[in-house]
């Protein structure tokens, strides 16, 4: 059973059911923290629609909070959600620009996540 993330009928990530549901839950919690909507809408068919402009703004907001602190705890809490979100944006052809000090550090994780996210 899967939980696909779709943009205009194209699957960006055919997530496993539990991975997909957990990601959506984490995104909802982070959206409350960054005070931005996620752009992710669960469907009755068991998938999640991505509204690209809203989702991109959400990821930019998440990254802005991530990059504005040097707290290892905040970085650790946000990192998995952020990396997954960055990969989804890349799959959608709409990546955001990262600061040079983060680009190299996140590249390896993005590559690993991208391999497992299809």
Secondary structure, 3 states (H helix, E strand, C coil): CEEEEEECCEEEEEEEHHHHHHHHHHHHHHHHHHCCCCCEEECCCCCEEECHHHHHHHHHHHHHHHHCCCCHHHHHHHHHHHHHHHHHHHHCCCCCCCCHHHHHHHHHHHHHHHHHCC
